[in-house]
Amino acid sequence: MSTTATEDPTGVWLIGARGSVATTAVAGCAAMTAGLHPPTGMVTETPAFAGAGLPALSSLVFGGHDTMECPLPKRAEHLAAQGVLPHGLPAAVRAELVAADAEIRTGGPLPGDTRTDEELISAFTSEISDFLRRRGLARAVVVNVASTEPAPPSAAAGPAAPPPFEPPPPGRLLPASSLYATAALRAGCPYVNFTPSTGLHHPALAALAARSGLPHAGRDGKTGQTLLRSVLGPMFAQRALDVRAWSGTNLLGGGDGAALADPDAAAAKNAGKERVLADTLGAVPQGEVHIDDVPALGDWKTAWDHIAFDGFLGTRMTLQTTWQGCDSALAAPLVLDLVRLLSRAHAHGLTGPRPELAFYFKDPDPGASAALADQYAALTAFAARLQGRGE
């Protein structure tokens, strides 16, 4: 099996395909392919992955579902006006944006949509399968980059001890993210959940995921505040410093800010931020994470943490961090990384959850460390496995 980058076309089916992250990923892939910008932020473009046989960026073919109607070229112009995309890039890659937009299908359920879960899943599956067939794709990776949805009570406990899978009965029982996840598996596609939404974590889908024979990965991309926590938490633990309290605040606008103004959606988002502290510190310190919607900030985010800790002889100290960044520019290269890695895992015959990809997630698959250094070591070992070493 060849380990050099493959030019065979590989599909990327984005749920939330006209959102900021998806638009940035499509435009960024086109820009890198054309040599207009370097692959900054893409881990899979570093030497450790050079021989892993990942699909070339130029081979990626984009499509997806969205309930928004604003076409990708116009969406890219809006992002350029906000400073998210470089000035002039939307015009330079307009053809690629138009081509991707032509492959976007109307998602759902829309207000007033009377279709049952099964009818929606069947429609989504058919559209993904049609994309594969028409574009002559051996495989496509489905990635959820849609706005965060509230966690339904039935999924709150996660996938532990699920009931046997049965097709959803008539009616509307599954959240939208789980409808799309089911459709991905039925269409034979590896699946990535880059959001805190339920997706495959709904108990009713556990058996379907297990018997699908497809690789799938994680929940909720790790782009900023939690990325920093996954580095600092182990530092405090390894230096035997006693963390008494860890509080955080997020200020953000755009679609994420509006979605996370819903307390239930914010709770789903914050669960991963708090989990990494419990996993790396061994206990949950005092303090909470707050998310404030500030529409004027657009796609830009400020994340502030205040950490209170005790040192030698009980000396009380604090550390404060401020992370200011553009969520879409942080997330888009990770989405492209995950597509390439999961596509290669599928071609390599790997199945099931992939804890080796924990490096990218707030809520990784079971069996993964929460410490970033450990996660990076697991990721590079995975790259070696994809090259045929370390089997």
Long-range contacts (C-beta under 8 A, 24 or more apart in sequence): 1-53, 1-348, 1-388, 2-53, 3-51, 3-52, 3-53, 3-386, 3-387, 3-388, 4-51, 4-53, 5-53, 5-54, 5-55, 5-56, 6-53, 6-54, 6-55, 6-56, 6-59, 7-55, 7-56, 7-58, 7-59, 8-55, 8-59, 8-138, 9-59, 9-60, 9-61, 9-135, 9-136, 9-137, 9-138, 10-55, 10-59, 10-60, 10-61, 10-137, 10-138, 10-139, 10-140, 10-141, 10-339, 10-340, 10-343, 11-60, 11-61, 11-62, 11-63, 11-131, 11-132, 11-135, 11-137, 11-139, 11-140, 11-141, 11-189, 12-60, 12-61, 12-62, 12-63, 12-64, 12-140, 12-141, 12-143, 12-339, 13-63, 13-64, 13-65, 13-128, 13-131, 13-140, 13-141, 13-142, 13-143, 13-184, 13-189, 14-62, 14-63, 14-64, 14-65, 14-142, 14-143, 14-145, 14-335, 15-64, 15-65, 15-66, 15-107, 15-142, 15-143, 15-144, 15-145, 15-146, 15-177, 15-180, 16-64, 16-65, 16-66, 16-144, 16-145, 16-146, 16-147, 17-62, 17-63, 17-64, 17-65, 17-66, 17-72, 17-100, 17-104, 18-66, 18-68, 18-69, 18-70, 18-71, 18-72, 18-75, 18-101, 18-104, 19-66, 19-68, 19-145, 19-146, 19-147, 19-255, 20-75, 20-79, 20-84, 20-254, 20-255, 20-299, 20-327, 20-328, 21-145, 21-194, 21-327, 21-328, 21-331, 21-332, 21-335, 22-64, 22-66, 22-145, 22-335, 23-72, 23-75, 23-76, 23-79, 23-97, 23-328, 24-79, 24-84, 24-85, 24-328, 24-329, 24-331, 24-332, 25-62, 25-145, 25-331, 25-332, 25-333, 25-335, 25-336, 26-62, 26-72, 26-96, 26-97, 26-100, 27-76, 27-79, 27-85, 27-89, 27-90, 27-93, 27-96, 27-97, 28-332, 28-333, 28-336, 29-57, 29-60, 29-62, 29-96, 29-336, 30-93, 30-96, 30-97, 31-86, 31-89, 31-92, 31-93, 32-57, 33-57, 33-58, 34-92, 34-93, 36-89, 36-92, 36-93, 37-86, 37-89, 39-333, 40-333, 41-329, 41-330, 41-332, 41-333, 41-334, 42-333, 42-336, 42-337, 43-333, 43-334, 43-337, 43-359, 43-379, 44-336, 44-337, 44-340, 44-341, 48-380, 48-383, 49-383, 51-387, 52-344, 52-383, 52-386, 52-387, 53-344, 53-347, 53-386, 53-387, 54-340, 54-341, 54-343, 54-344, 54-386, 55-339, 55-340, 55-343, 55-344, 57-336, 60-336, 60-339, 61-103, 61-135, 61-137, 61-140, 62-99, 62-100, 62-103, 63-100, 63-103, 63-104, 63-105, 63-131, 63-135, 63-140, 64-103, 64-104, 64-105, 65-104, 65-105, 65-106, 65-107, 65-124, 65-127, 65-180, 66-104, 66-106, 66-107, 66-146, 67-106, 67-107, 67-108, 67-110, 71-97, 71-98, 71-101, 72-97, 72-98, 72-100, 72-101, 72-104, 73-97, 73-98, 73-101, 79-299, 79-328, 82-298, 82-299, 82-300, 83-326, 84-298, 84-299, 84-326, 84-328, 84-329, 103-131, 103-135, 107-176, 107-180, 108-176, 109-172, 109-176, 109-179, 116-168, 116-170, 116-171, 116-172, 117-168, 117-171, 117-172, 117-173, 117-174, 117-179, 118-167, 118-168, 118-170, 120-179, 121-168, 121-179, 121-182, 121-183, 121-186, 124-179, 124-180, 124-183, 125-182, 125-183, 125-186, 125-187, 128-183, 128-184, 128-187, 128-189, 129-187, 129-188, 132-187, 132-188, 132-189, 138-347, 139-188, 139-189, 139-190, 139-343, 139-346, 139-347, 140-187, 140-189, 141-189, 141-190, 141-191, 141-192, 141-338, 141-339, 141-342, 141-343, 141-346, 142-180, 142-181, 142-183, 142-184, 142-187, 142-189, 142-190, 142-191, 142-192, 143-191, 143-192, 143-194, 143-335, 143-338, 143-339, 144-177, 144-180, 144-181, 144-191, 144-192, 144-193, 144-194, 144-195, 144-197, 144-199, 145-194, 145-195, 145-331, 145-335, 146-176, 146-177, 146-195, 146-197, 147-195, 147-255, 147-256, 147-258, 147-259, 148-195, 148-196, 148-197, 148-256, 148-259, 148-260, 148-265, 148-268, 148-269, 149-175, 149-176, 149-177, 149-195, 149-197, 149-198, 149-259, 149-265, 149-268, 150-262, 150-264, 150-265, 150-267, 150-268, 151-196, 151-197, 151-198, 151-264, 151-267, 151-268, 152-198, 152-202, 154-202, 154-203, 154-204, 155-198, 155-201, 155-202, 155-203, 157-203, 158-201, 158-203, 159-200, 159-201, 159-202, 159-203, 159-205, 159-206, 161-203, 162-203, 162-204, 162-205, 162-206, 162-207, 163-203, 163-204, 164-207, 165-204, 165-205, 165-206, 165-207, 165-208, 165-211, 166-204, 168-204, 173-204, 174-202, 174-204, 175-202, 178-202, 178-204, 178-205, 181-205, 182-208, 185-209, 185-212, 185-214, 185-216, 188-214, 189-214, 190-214, 190-215, 190-216, 190-217, 190-342, 190-343, 190-345, 190-346, 191-216, 191-217, 192-216, 192-217, 192-218, 192-335, 192-338, 192-339, 192-342, 193-217, 193-218, 193-219, 193-220, 194-218, 194-220, 194-221, 194-331, 194-334, 194-335, 194-338, 195-219, 195-220, 195-221, 196-220, 196-265, 196-268, 196-269, 196-271, 196-272, 196-362, 196-363, 197-268, 209-352, 209-353, 210-352, 212-351, 213-351, 214-346, 214-351, 215-342, 215-345, 215-346, 215-350, 215-351, 215-352, 215-353, 215-354, 216-342, 216-352, 216-353, 216-354, 217-338, 217-342, 217-353, 217-354, 217-357, 217-360, 217-361, 217-365, 218-354, 218-357, 218-358, 218-360, 218-361, 218-363, 218-364, 218-365, 219-272, 219-361, 219-362, 219-363, 219-364, 220-269, 220-272, 220-361, 220-362, 220-363, 221-331, 221-334, 221-335, 221-360, 221-361, 221-362, 222-272, 222-334, 222-359, 222-360, 222-361, 222-362, 223-325, 223-327, 223-330, 223-331, 223-334, 224-301, 224-303, 224-323, 224-325, 224-327, 224-330, 225-250, 225-273, 225-289, 225-303, 225-305, 225-323, 226-272, 226-273, 226-276, 226-362, 227-372, 228-303, 228-305, 228-321, 228-323, 229-273, 229-276, 229-277, 229-280, 229-305, 230-276, 230-280, 230-370, 230-371, 230-372, 230-375, 231-371, 231-372, 231-373, 232-307, 232-319, 232-321, 233-276, 233-277, 233-279, 233-280, 233-281, 233-370, 233-371, 234-280, 234-371, 234-372, 234-373, 236-281, 236-307, 236-309, 237-280, 237-281, 237-282, 241-309, 241-310, 241-311, 242-309, 242-310, 243-277, 243-281, 243-285, 243-307, 243-308, 243-309, 244-285, 244-286, 244-308, 244-309, 244-310, 245-285, 245-286, 245-287, 245-306, 245-307, 245-308, 246-277, 246-285, 246-286, 246-287, 246-305, 246-306, 246-307, 246-308, 247-286, 247-287, 247-288, 247-289, 247-305, 247-306, 248-273, 248-287, 248-288, 248-289, 248-290, 248-303, 248-304, 248-305, 248-306, 249-289, 249-290, 249-291, 249-292, 249-303, 249-304, 250-289, 250-290, 250-291, 250-292, 250-301, 250-302, 250-303, 251-292, 251-294, 251-297, 251-301, 251-302, 251-303, 252-291, 252-292, 252-293, 252-294, 252-297, 252-300, 252-301, 252-302, 252-327, 253-293, 253-294, 253-295, 253-296, 253-297, 253-298, 253-299, 253-300, 254-295, 254-297, 254-298, 254-299, 254-327, 256-301, 256-327, 257-292, 257-293, 257-294, 257-295, 257-297, 258-293, 258-295, 260-291, 260-293, 261-291, 261-293, 266-291, 271-363, 272-361, 272-362, 272-363, 273-362, 275-362, 275-363, 275-370, 276-362, 276-370, 279-369, 279-370, 280-370, 280-371, 299-326, 299-327, 299-328, 300-324, 300-325, 300-326, 300-327, 301-325, 301-326, 301-327, 334-360, 341-382, 341-386, 344-386, 345-386, 348-385, 348-386, 354-382, 356-381, 356-382, 356-385, 357-382
